[in-house]
Amino acid sequence: MLTIREVRALYGKQAVISRKGPFVLVHLDNPSQALIRRRRREFDPEVHFCADCPLCQILKLGGIVVFDDSVFDDGEG
């Protein structure tokens, strides 16, 4: 498993990091503590990764999952 230092080297010092089992959850969108808790609670590798994708089946064993809802924020509305 990657260390916090290694994850910060990859995603920057501003990234918020949490863990769930063998997964490191990286939050790049400056989420609230409530949103971090919800993401952690609701993250389920069986649902998150496609059942019929060979790559997803490998990723489902553990690793880094990145959350960044800011990519959907187009500044409108």
BELLINVEN-V387294 format. One record per backbone hydrogen bond with DSSP energy under -1.0 kcal/mol. CO is the residue of the C=O (numbers start at 0). NH is the residue of the N-H. If there is no record, write none. Layout:
co: <CO/CO>
nh: <NH/NH>
//
This chain:
co: <2/3/4/5/6/7/11/15/17/19/21/22/23/24/25/26/31/32/33/34/35/36/37/38/43/43/44/52/53/54/55/57/58/62/64/66/67/68/69/71>
nh: <6/7/8/9/10/11/14/26/24/22/62/19/64/17/66/15/35/36/37/38/39/40/41/42/46/47/48/56/57/58/59/60/61/23/25/27/70/71/72/73>
//
